[in-house]
């Protein structure tokens, strides 16, 4: 499995914690690519991993969006001849060897109509839903920790770069599902995912619970892209997610006016089919 599998990590202003995360899984892969969306070249940070593991670092010197970075990494992997690609966010790390879990699934069920295998996510702010099932078929999931098959990727096509950031993975999996490829969650594969910021709501038995917090600009992208997918991919799950985000803004967040202003811009741009990077559309 290892010799047929590469890993693509999308980085943005990485620090030493990103190196620690990568060290939790780099040895499971034959090749690891870091696609860096930062404005600066961070090659010195990755130099030890380049020397020890042959990591390939690709600086883009601009924030080109997660979809473009993933596409660069996936196309590099296919160019190198890999059959499988695992994508990773820079703030995720392995809890166990998820490749062994993925291999067990492939050995038992094969690759027929398999589009991707995903882990179960361990997120500190939420109660983890533990299923009694070993494998579950899903429609959408996050892209971090997901194993993509080369066959499916070449048929589904590239990640949608017009979305720039947020909902990029969900939109891809919707297209994949429409083509008849399966997304299977392997519940014995555990990925620890640490979102950038949390709003603490309560503590239960010594454990803190909360909701994710993102900037008003990120809420622009999220609402715009969710609504765009609702309009163009006819995915009504997106409407439920938009309403949940609106609930958080109205009842949990401060600076509500600014959030609502950005969300309204996202709604207008979705209806206008106006996608891409915010500052390219609206200026600084």
Secondary structure as the mmCIF struct_conf table of DSSP 4:
data_model
#
loop_
_struct_conf.conf_type_id
_struct_conf.id
_struct_conf.beg_label_comp_id
_struct_conf.beg_label_asym_id
_struct_conf.beg_label_seq_id
_struct_conf.end_label_comp_id
_struct_conf.end_label_asym_id
_struct_conf.end_label_seq_id
HELX_RH_3T_P HELX_RH_3T_P1 UNK A 2 UNK A 4
STRN STRN1 UNK A 5 UNK A 11
BEND BEND1 UNK A 12 UNK A 13
HELX_RH_AL_P HELX_RH_AL_P1 UNK A 16 UNK A 23
TURN_TY1_P TURN_TY1_P1 UNK A 24 UNK A 25
HELX_RH_3T_P HELX_RH_3T_P2 UNK A 26 UNK A 28
BEND BEND2 UNK A 29 UNK A 30
STRN STRN2 UNK A 31 UNK A 36
BEND BEND3 UNK A 38 UNK A 40
HELX_RH_AL_P HELX_RH_AL_P2 UNK A 43 UNK A 53
STRN STRN3 UNK A 56 UNK A 59
BEND BEND4 UNK A 61 UNK A 62
HELX_RH_AL_P HELX_RH_AL_P3 UNK A 66 UNK A 79
TURN_TY1_P TURN_TY1_P2 UNK A 80 UNK A 81
BEND BEND5 UNK A 83 UNK A 83
STRN STRN4 UNK A 84 UNK A 89
TURN_TY1_P TURN_TY1_P3 UNK A 90 UNK A 91
STRN STRN5 UNK A 92 UNK A 94
BEND BEND6 UNK A 95 UNK A 96
HELX_RH_AL_P HELX_RH_AL_P4 UNK A 98 UNK A 109
BEND BEND7 UNK A 111 UNK A 111
TURN_TY1_P TURN_TY1_P4 UNK A 112 UNK A 113
STRN STRN6 UNK A 114 UNK A 122
TURN_TY1_P TURN_TY1_P5 UNK A 124 UNK A 125
BEND BEND8 UNK A 126 UNK A 126
BEND BEND9 UNK A 132 UNK A 132
BEND BEND10 UNK A 134 UNK A 134
STRN STRN7 UNK A 135 UNK A 138
BEND BEND11 UNK A 139 UNK A 139
BEND BEND12 UNK A 143 UNK A 143
TURN_TY1_P TURN_TY1_P6 UNK A 144 UNK A 145
HELX_LH_PP_P HELX_LH_PP_P1 UNK A 146 UNK A 146
STRN STRN8 UNK A 147 UNK A 149
HELX_RH_AL_P HELX_RH_AL_P5 UNK A 150 UNK A 156
HELX_RH_3T_P HELX_RH_3T_P3 UNK A 161 UNK A 163
BEND BEND13 UNK A 165 UNK A 167
HELX_RH_AL_P HELX_RH_AL_P6 UNK A 168 UNK A 178
TURN_TY1_P TURN_TY1_P7 UNK A 179 UNK A 180
STRN STRN9 UNK A 182 UNK A 193
BEND BEND14 UNK A 196 UNK A 196
STRN STRN10 UNK A 198 UNK A 204
TURN_TY1_P TURN_TY1_P8 UNK A 205 UNK A 206
STRN STRN11 UNK A 207 UNK A 212
HELX_RH_AL_P HELX_RH_AL_P7 UNK A 216 UNK A 233
TURN_TY1_P TURN_TY1_P9 UNK A 236 UNK A 236
HELX_RH_AL_P HELX_RH_AL_P8 UNK A 237 UNK A 251
TURN_TY1_P TURN_TY1_P10 UNK A 252 UNK A 252
BEND BEND15 UNK A 254 UNK A 254
HELX_RH_AL_P HELX_RH_AL_P9 UNK A 256 UNK A 271
TURN_TY1_P TURN_TY1_P11 UNK A 272 UNK A 273
BEND BEND16 UNK A 276 UNK A 276
HELX_RH_AL_P HELX_RH_AL_P10 UNK A 278 UNK A 282
#
